[in-house]
């Protein structure tokens, strides 16, 4: 990995990669919404600027959380896929979702509250199913 970290602290190092909202939202979109292309990421409701999206995708790729390839039938369109390292971040994202549902519940959509309730019933099963889906 050819990435410059600010310190040897494990928390600081993780934050160097995913410590801004855009990187987390890209991972969210890949994990939970199945998004794979630049256009799909840029159409998210948070309205990420294209230059920031480009930068965050490059950082996630440089640090090994995602890979970039081409669609088999469209050599112009890049597709992004989570690596095993990226998929290993799924439990963290799941915990963030559960924390938000518990402490920011008034801002969480009813649909997402239902997802959080389902996860709470059997978090390990949810993560196992999601890992399998993401690995395909």
N, C-alpha and C positions, 0 to 999 in steps of 0.2 A: 504494500500500500504506500503510495507516494502522497501522503497528506500531512500537513504541518499542524500538530496539536499544540495548544498553548501550555499545557503542563502534563505531568504524569498522573494527575488525580483522575481516577476512573469516572467520577461524576462530571468533572470538567471536560474530559475527553468525549464522553457521550454528548454533552451539550454542544461541543464544537461541531458535531455532525447533525444532530437533530434538535438543537436548542432554540430553534425559531419556529413560529407557528407554521410556516409554509412547508418545511420538511415533514413535520408531523402530519399535516393535511394531505400531502402527497402519499405518504405511507398509509394513512387512513383510506384514501381513495383506492389505493391498490389492494389493500387487505379486505376492505368491507364493501367496496362498490365495484370492484373488478376493472377499474380503469387502467388503461395500458398505453395510451397515446398522448402526445402533447396537447392535442385538441381536446381530448376528454378531460385532462387535468385543468386546462385553462377555462373550461366551461363550468367548473365548480362554482357554487353559489358565493364563495368567499372572494371571487374575482382577483386572482393572483395576476400580477403584471407579467408579461411574457419574458422580460429580461430576468426577473426574479425566479420565475419557473425554470428557465434555462439554467441559471446558476445552481439552483437547488438540485435539479436532476443531475447535473454534472458532479456535484458534491456527493450525492447519494451513490452515484456510479463509482467515483474515485475511491470511496471508502468501502465499496464492496457490498452495499445493501441492495443495489439493483444492478441489472445488466441492461444494455441497450442492443436491440437487434432490428431486423427488418421483417415486415409482413411477407409471407411467402408469395402472395399474389400482388403485392404493391411494394416495390423496392424503394419508393419515395418516403413512405411512412415509417418512422421509427416506432418500435414498441418497447416498452419497459417492463421488466419482469423482476419480481423479488428473487433474490438469491436465498440460499439457506440461511445466511447471516441476517438478511432482511426478515425472513419468516420467523427467525428466532426472536424478533422484536414483538411478535404478536402478543405474548402474555403481558408485556408492558402496556401496549395499547389497550388491551382488555381491561387492565387495572385502571388506566386513565379514564376509560369509559365508565367503569363502575363508580369511581370516585366522583366524577362529574354528575352522574345520575343521583348519587346520594347527597352531594353538597350544593349542586347547582340545579336541582330538580326543576325549579320554576322556569328555567331556560331550555330544558331538554324537551324535545318533541315527544308527543305521546307514543309515536312509533318507536323512537329510540328508548323510551322508558320500558316498552314491552320487550325490546331486545335485551336490555340490561337485566330485566327480571328473569328472562330465559337463561341468560348467562349465569346469574346468581344461583339458579337451581342446580346447575351442573357445569361449573366453569371448566373443569378438566375435559369433559366431553366436548364442550364447545370448541376449546382450543385444539383438541385432537382433530375434529371434523374440519376446522378452518385450515389447520396445517396441511392436511391431506388435499384439500381443495386448492390451496395456494401452490402446492408442490407440483400440481398437474400442469 
